[in-house]
């Protein structure tokens, strides 16, 4: 019993130190969960381009964020966001 307790006593801090070291390494390399500040591009404020009522409880809203336009469908049941199709000038080689 004492032998197992001794192994656990030094193994647990070792595993925690390895985990913290791996976390710091991934953070330093920029690999991780969550949005990166420059992933979308420069920050800009969303601008509502148009808002069209579809039914009594549903609206279609076109929102421009930077150089992209998004279609947002709002209703009392849910909100649905649709990404824009890439334009020919934004096509990647």
C-alpha positions, 0 to 999 in steps of 0.5 A: 500500500505504501509503495502505491501511495509513494508512486502516486505521490510523485507521479501526479505532480509529474503528470500535471507538470507535463500537462501544463508544459504542453498547454504552454507550448501549444499556446506559444505556437498558436495552436488551441481552441478558440478564435484567434484575433487575426483569423477573421481579419481586422475588426469591424462593426456589423452594419444592417444593410436591409431588413425584410419582414417575411411573415408576422413572426419572421424577418430576413436581415442582410448584415454586412461585416467587413467586406462580407454580407450575411443573411440572418433569418430571425423568428420567434422560434429560432435565428438562422445565419447563412454564410455568403457564397464566395464571389469570383474576386474572392476565389482562392487559387 
